């Protein structure tokens, strides 16, 4: 059952800035520098599972079956394998964002509820959506003995129809606040306890030397990769019905990407407008 998205994150951002002023480091006089860092055994079992990279299709598919593939079909399988492997990596990165950063930052009271909502909007829902897509791709590989016959239904389900609308809504919600999120994180680094947390996480193996500011943009980066992957699958697909459905998926994904880009621009304009208004009010108060 899907959680209803109440209000918009932009409303929360606007409220935060008007109520509390520009992004500032918090009062840290009462904070202890000690942060509890989880061990690998304590993290989400799903993230532990994702730590191991999936095998390449050529290493596990029957050799005789591979030899019988045409050059075009072999290329198609390569692209499908790339889609699966990169989706695995993306779900892993989202799980790191949630398990290593979002939840501990809330638990350690390094971020308020409003800050968590504006920095990680709809993160839980985004993870579930991508994880389900990843699991469906994995199921196809296993059922077809790693030489995937039909992938169109799976990709069209994600990018088209009601699921596509939900995907668009969640992704736009997250990506449109990326700039504001990164500004918040940068300001929070002035807090010794927050900064200590970020630096300690750099040594945590699952982060692979990536900081929070490096991981947040991956949601938008992943979205930009889908159209070309789908187009390359369609390009190497002989079955006309399968080809048409994959091409439709690519077009749906492009529409989602365009919508997300529009929402990003709207939020950037909103932030500029708020900043201008605050500057004007301060100038008036100083007179």
C-alpha positions as CSV (number, residue, x, y, z in Angstrom):
1,X,0.0,0.0,0.0
2,X,1.5,3.4,-1.0
3,X,1.9,6.2,1.5
4,X,0.0,9.3,0.4
5,X,2.5,12.2,-0.3
6,X,1.0,14.9,1.9
7,X,1.9,18.4,0.8
8,X,5.0,19.3,-1.2
9,X,8.6,19.3,-0.2
10,X,8.8,22.8,-1.7
11,X,6.2,24.0,0.9
12,X,8.5,22.5,3.7
13,X,11.5,24.2,2.2
14,X,9.7,27.5,1.9
15,X,8.4,27.2,5.5
16,X,11.9,26.3,6.8
17,X,13.6,29.3,5.2
18,X,10.9,31.8,6.2
19,X,10.6,30.6,9.8
20,X,14.3,30.0,10.4
21,X,16.1,32.2,7.9
22,X,18.8,31.0,5.6
23,X,20.6,27.7,6.2
24,X,22.8,28.0,9.2
25,X,24.9,25.7,11.3
26,X,23.0,24.7,14.5
27,X,24.1,25.4,18.1
28,X,26.4,22.6,18.9
29,X,27.4,23.5,22.5
30,X,25.4,20.6,23.9
31,X,26.6,18.0,21.4
32,X,29.0,15.1,22.1
33,X,31.5,14.4,19.3
34,X,30.9,10.7,19.7
35,X,28.8,9.0,17.0
36,X,27.6,5.4,17.0
37,X,28.7,3.9,13.7
38,X,27.1,0.5,12.8
39,X,29.1,-2.5,12.1
40,X,28.6,-4.4,8.8
41,X,26.6,-7.1,10.7
42,X,24.3,-4.4,12.0
43,X,23.3,-2.9,8.7
44,X,20.2,-3.8,6.7
45,X,20.3,-7.4,5.5
46,X,19.2,-6.1,2.1
47,X,22.3,-3.9,1.9
48,X,24.5,-6.9,3.0
49,X,23.1,-8.9,0.2
50,X,23.7,-6.1,-2.4
51,X,27.4,-5.9,-1.3
52,X,28.2,-8.8,-3.7
53,X,28.2,-7.7,-7.3
54,X,26.0,-9.9,-9.6
55,X,27.7,-12.3,-12.1
56,X,28.1,-11.3,-15.7
57,X,25.6,-13.2,-17.9
58,X,28.4,-14.8,-20.0
59,X,29.9,-16.3,-16.8
60,X,26.7,-18.2,-15.8
61,X,24.7,-18.8,-19.0
62,X,25.1,-22.2,-20.7
63,X,28.1,-22.1,-23.0
64,X,26.3,-24.0,-25.8
65,X,23.4,-21.5,-25.6
66,X,25.7,-18.6,-25.9
67,X,27.4,-20.0,-29.0
68,X,24.1,-20.3,-30.8
69,X,23.2,-16.6,-30.3
70,X,23.5,-14.3,-33.3
71,X,25.8,-11.3,-33.0
72,X,22.8,-9.0,-32.7
73,X,21.2,-11.1,-29.9
74,X,24.5,-11.3,-28.0
75,X,24.7,-7.5,-28.1
76,X,21.1,-7.4,-26.8
77,X,22.1,-9.6,-23.9
78,X,25.1,-7.4,-23.1
79,X,22.9,-4.4,-22.8
80,X,20.3,-6.2,-20.7
81,X,23.1,-7.4,-18.5
82,X,24.3,-3.7,-18.2
83,X,20.8,-2.6,-17.2
84,X,20.6,-5.3,-14.5
85,X,24.2,-4.7,-13.2
86,X,23.7,-0.9,-13.0
87,X,20.3,-1.2,-11.4
88,X,21.9,-3.5,-8.8
89,X,24.5,-0.8,-8.1
90,X,21.9,1.9,-7.9
91,X,19.7,0.0,-5.4
92,X,22.8,-0.6,-3.4
93,X,23.6,3.1,-3.4
94,X,20.1,4.0,-2.4
95,X,20.3,1.5,0.4
96,X,23.5,3.1,1.7
97,X,21.8,6.5,1.5
98,X,18.9,5.2,3.7
99,X,20.7,2.8,6.1
100,X,24.0,4.5,6.6
101,X,22.9,8.2,6.4
102,X,19.2,9.0,6.5
103,X,18.2,6.7,9.4
104,X,21.3,7.3,11.6
105,X,21.1,11.1,11.1
106,X,17.6,11.0,12.4
107,X,18.4,8.6,15.2
108,X,21.4,10.6,16.4
109,X,19.2,13.8,16.2
110,X,21.7,15.4,13.8
111,X,18.8,16.4,11.5
112,X,15.3,17.4,12.4
113,X,12.2,15.7,10.9
114,X,11.8,18.6,8.5
115,X,15.4,18.5,7.5
116,X,15.2,14.8,6.8
117,X,12.1,15.3,4.7
118,X,13.8,18.0,2.6
119,X,17.1,16.3,2.2
120,X,15.8,12.8,1.6
121,X,12.2,13.3,0.2
122,X,10.3,10.1,-0.4
123,X,13.5,8.1,-0.1
124,X,11.8,5.0,1.3
125,X,9.3,4.8,-1.6
126,X,12.0,5.4,-4.2
127,X,14.1,2.5,-2.8
128,X,11.1,0.1,-2.8
129,X,10.3,1.0,-6.4
130,X,13.8,0.4,-7.6
131,X,14.3,-2.7,-5.5
132,X,11.1,-4.2,-7.0
133,X,12.4,-3.4,-10.5
134,X,15.7,-5.0,-9.7
135,X,14.1,-8.1,-8.3
136,X,11.9,-8.4,-11.4
137,X,15.0,-8.2,-13.6
138,X,16.8,-10.8,-11.5
139,X,13.8,-13.1,-11.8
140,X,13.9,-12.8,-15.6
141,X,17.6,-13.8,-15.6
142,X,17.0,-16.8,-13.4
143,X,13.9,-18.0,-15.3
144,X,15.6,-17.7,-18.7
145,X,18.9,-19.1,-17.5
146,X,20.6,-15.7,-17.9
147,X,19.7,-15.3,-21.5
148,X,16.7,-13.1,-21.2
149,X,14.0,-13.7,-23.8
150,X,11.5,-10.8,-23.1
151,X,12.1,-7.8,-21.0
152,X,9.5,-5.3,-22.4
153,X,6.7,-6.1,-19.9
154,X,9.1,-5.5,-17.0
155,X,10.5,-2.2,-18.2
156,X,7.1,-0.9,-19.5
157,X,5.5,-1.7,-16.1
158,X,8.1,0.7,-14.4
159,X,8.0,3.6,-16.9
160,X,4.5,3.4,-18.3
161,X,1.0,3.6,-16.9
162,X,0.2,4.1,-13.2
163,X,3.6,2.8,-12.1
164,X,5.3,5.3,-14.4
165,X,3.3,8.2,-12.9
166,X,4.3,7.1,-9.4
167,X,7.9,6.8,-10.5
168,X,7.7,10.3,-12.1
169,X,6.2,11.8,-9.0
170,X,8.7,10.3,-6.6
171,X,11.8,11.1,-8.7
172,X,10.6,14.7,-9.4
173,X,10.1,15.1,-5.6
174,X,13.6,13.9,-4.8
175,X,15.6,15.5,-7.7
176,X,14.0,18.9,-7.5
177,X,15.4,19.4,-4.0
178,X,18.9,18.1,-4.8
179,X,20.4,21.6,-4.8
180,X,18.8,22.7,-1.6
181,X,19.7,19.4,0.0
182,X,23.4,19.8,-0.9
183,X,23.4,23.4,0.4
184,X,21.9,22.1,3.7
185,X,24.6,19.4,4.0
186,X,27.4,21.9,3.3
187,X,26.1,24.2,6.0
188,X,25.7,21.3,8.5
189,X,29.4,20.5,8.0
190,X,30.0,23.5,10.3
191,X,28.5,21.4,13.1
192,X,31.4,19.4,14.6
193,X,29.2,16.4,15.5
194,X,27.6,16.3,12.0
195,X,31.0,16.7,10.4
196,X,32.4,13.9,12.6
197,X,29.6,11.6,11.4
198,X,30.3,12.3,7.7
199,X,34.0,11.8,8.1
200,X,33.6,8.6,10.1
201,X,31.2,7.2,7.4
202,X,34.0,7.7,4.9
203,X,35.8,4.9,6.6
204,X,32.8,2.6,6.6
205,X,33.4,0.0,4.0
206,X,29.9,0.1,2.4
207,X,30.3,3.8,1.5
208,X,33.3,3.0,-0.7
209,X,34.8,6.4,0.1
210,X,31.7,8.2,-1.1
211,X,30.3,11.1,1.0
212,X,26.7,12.0,1.4
213,X,27.0,14.9,-1.1
214,X,28.3,12.4,-3.7
215,X,25.4,9.9,-3.2
216,X,22.4,12.3,-3.3
217,X,22.9,13.2,-7.0
218,X,22.8,9.5,-8.1
219,X,19.0,9.5,-8.3
220,X,19.1,12.1,-11.1
221,X,22.1,10.5,-12.7
222,X,20.4,7.1,-12.8
223,X,17.3,8.6,-14.5
224,X,19.4,10.0,-17.3
225,X,20.9,6.5,-18.1
226,X,17.6,4.6,-18.8
227,X,16.6,6.0,-22.2
228,X,19.9,5.1,-23.9
229,X,20.0,1.6,-22.3
230,X,16.4,0.9,-23.5
231,X,17.0,2.3,-26.9
232,X,20.1,0.0,-27.3
233,X,18.0,-3.0,-26.2
234,X,15.3,-2.1,-28.8
235,X,17.9,-1.6,-31.5
236,X,19.1,-5.1,-31.0
237,X,15.7,-6.8,-30.7
238,X,14.3,-8.7,-33.7
239,X,10.8,-9.5,-32.4
240,X,8.6,-6.6,-33.6
241,X,6.2,-6.6,-30.6
242,X,9.0,-6.8,-28.1
243,X,10.9,-4.0,-29.9
244,X,7.8,-1.8,-30.0
245,X,7.2,-2.1,-26.3
246,X,10.8,-1.5,-25.3
247,X,10.8,1.6,-27.6
248,X,7.6,2.8,-25.8
249,X,9.3,2.3,-22.5
250,X,12.2,4.5,-23.6
251,X,9.8,7.2,-24.8
252,X,7.9,7.1,-21.4
253,X,11.3,7.4,-19.6
254,X,12.2,10.5,-21.7
255,X,8.9,12.1,-20.8
256,X,9.6,11.4,-17.1
257,X,13.1,12.9,-17.5
258,X,11.7,16.0,-19.1
259,X,9.2,16.4,-16.3
260,X,11.8,16.0,-13.6
261,X,14.0,18.6,-15.3
262,X,11.1,21.0,-15.4
263,X,10.5,20.5,-11.7
264,X,14.2,21.0,-10.9
265,X,14.0,24.4,-12.7
266,X,10.9,25.4,-10.9
267,X,12.5,24.6,-7.5
268,X,15.6,26.5,-8.4
269,X,13.5,29.5,-9.4
270,X,11.6,29.2,-6.1
271,X,14.8,29.3,-4.1
272,X,16.1,32.3,-6.0
273,X,12.7,34.1,-5.4
274,X,12.7,33.3,-1.6
275,X,16.3,34.4,-1.3
276,X,15.5,37.7,-3.1
277,X,12.5,38.3,-0.8
278,X,14.5,37.6,2.3
279,X,17.2,40.0,1.2
280,X,14.6,42.7,0.5
281,X,13.0,42.2,3.9
282,X,16.3,42.4,5.7
283,X,17.3,45.5,3.8
284,X,14.0,47.2,4.8
285,X,14.5,46.2,8.5
286,X,18.0,47.7,8.5
287,X,16.8,51.1,7.3
